[in-house]
């Protein structure tokens, strides 16, 4: 049992490292930080102006951190920021066309990595691996949810 646990722990660490490496390559290509990428993706998904306070809640960071991230994205012309017409104290952020294009490039890049990966496998192996990883991830989520609810 110990050997199996060790193998799964190593697999989990390796998957994490792979995902981190993929993210690092993606961010380097776009000259963006992780939080900038995450925020850009969130704004693209929303596709409407959003209050800076709401962004700090959604991204689980301080208002000052969101302000710094938005400042960087505004300098790169990926996001626009403007005062709210309803509340003069509030500022809204919205993704620009350049921001949407940049975000879509990251998605396309990710899909190309998946395409390259799958092309190295037979159709049968690709499906088998997918089903097994899916099963592993479902079990992983369930265990983490149980641990989290126990806290």
N, C-alpha and C positions, 0 to 999 in steps of 0.2 A: 504493500500500500504506500509506503514512504517513497519508493522509487516513482510510482505513478504521480504522487503529489508533487514531487520535485520536477518531473517532466512537464506537468501542467503549469507549474509556477514559472518554469523557464519559457514555455510557450507563451504564456501571458506577457512576460517581460519582453520577449522577442517581438510579439505583435505590437506592443506599446512602442518599442524602439522603431519599428518599421513605420508606424503611423506618424511618429514624431519626425522621422527623417523625411517622409513625404511632405509633411507640413513645412518643414524647414526649406526644402527645395522650392516648394510653391511660393513661400513668402520671399525667398531670395530673388526669384524670377520677377516678382511684382514689386520688390523693394517695400514690403509691408511687414509690420509686426503681427504677432498672433492675434492680439486684441483688435488691431486694425482690420485684419481679415475677417474675424468673427463679427465685428460690428458692421462692416461693409456687407457681409452676407445677410445679416439680420435686416439691415435697411433695404436691401434688394428684395428680400422675401416680403417685407411689409409693403414696399412700393408706395408709401405715402409719408408725409411729414410726421415726425414723432417728437414729442417733448423730451428735452435732455434729461429731465428727472426720470421719465419712464425708461429711458435708455439705461440709466445707472441702475435701476431696479432690475431690468431684464438681464443686463450683463453682469449683475452682482458685483459691481465696483462702485467706488465713491463718485459723487458728482464731479469732483475736481479731476478725477482720472478720466471720466467720460469727456470732460471739457478738453483735456490735453489730447486725447485720441481724436476727437472731432477736429480740433485745431490742425493736427497733422493731416487728416484726410481733406480738410478744406484747402490747405496749402498745396496738396497734390491734385486739387480740383476733382476729387472723387465724391465729395459731399458738399452741399450748400447748407448754410445755417442762416436763419433769419428770425427776427422777433415775432412772437405770436400776436395776432390781431386781437385775440380775446383777452390775453393777460400780458401786459407790458413787461412783467418780470420774467416771463417764460420765453425760452428760445426753442425753436424747432429745427430739426435736422432732416434733410432728405437727400437721397442718393442722386447723383448727377448721371447723365448719359455715359460719361467717361467711367464713372464708378460702376454702372451696370455692366459696361463692356469689360472692365477689369474683373469684376466678379464672375462673369460668364466665362472668361478665359480660365479662371481657376477651376471652374467646374469642368470645362472641356479638357484641361490638363489632367485632372483627376480621372476622367473617363478614359483618356488615352492611356494612362498608366494601367487601368483595369483591363483595357483591350490588349495591351502588350503582355500583361500577366496571363490572361486567359489564352492568348494565342500560343503559349508555351505548353499548354495542357491539351490532352485529348478531350473531346466533348464529354465523354463518360466520366473521366477523372475530374473535370471542371465541375460537373454537377454533383458528383460524390463529395468533393471537397466543400462545395457550397453548402450542401445539406448538413454535413458534419460541423462546419463552422457555425452555421445557423443554430444548430442544436446546442453547441458549446456556449454561444453567446446568450441564448435564452436561459440556460442554466446559470450562467454567470450573473445575468441581470436578476434572476430570482434570488440567488444567494445574497447579492449586494442589497437588494430591497429588504430582505429579511434582516440583515445586519443593520441597515439604516433605520428601520422601524424599531429596532431594539434599543437604539440610542436615546 
